[in-house]
Amino acid sequence: DNGYGLVASFATGILSIMSPCVAYRLAARYRNNMHGGTMTYGEAWLYIFIMYLCAIVLASLAQYVFYAFIDPHMFGNIIPVFRNFAAANGLDSKSIEVFTKMFETMENTDTADIIISQLSGHISRDIIITTFLAVAIRRTPENNI
């Protein structure tokens, strides 16, 4: 066990937690600098959603380049590595077969389909995050409360 999986999981978790924090800071700075410290819920939601949408598009382009040109056979190459790792760590044979079939399916799936699937998942998640962040960013003038 080289610990790379644990490091990758930890890094993914940290980035997932930091994403809304960074979005909040950027939206609050935008509200304070460009809107005089006030922003409606709709303005906040739209700003945050566009920010997330830009990040999603850039990440999807990077993933497409990776899957299509840099390592197009990644899922096929990972199957023997996974089998050895899973067997060495005591995973039962039925589970190994389930994961192997998943990797084979991913290997045979068109790169564009993989990216579209990831896009839809990210957009769904980010709409929920945007909704909560817009509530936190929204600030009306003192005389309108």
Helices and strands as residue ranges (DSSP letters): H 4-34, H 41-65, I 66-70, H 74-88, H 93-108, H 111-137, G 142-144
